[in-house]
């Protein structure tokens, strides 16, 4: 699943604001803000939408491997 720190990191790699992510994912900016700050956890369906939005934009999520989950930006060819 997507963590708040992965969400912030993915936005940073894409140089997206919270509002840009909200617009791309078609969800409320408050949902992004509250998730990233740890104030609330969105529904699983919302987290799936966010993850798919990031993946479409070029983010590759790296599964937990003993060091914690991570992500990177897909290489452009």
Beta strands, then each sheet from edge to edge (+ up, - down):
strand 1: 59-62
strand 2: 70-73
sheet 1: 1+ 2-
end
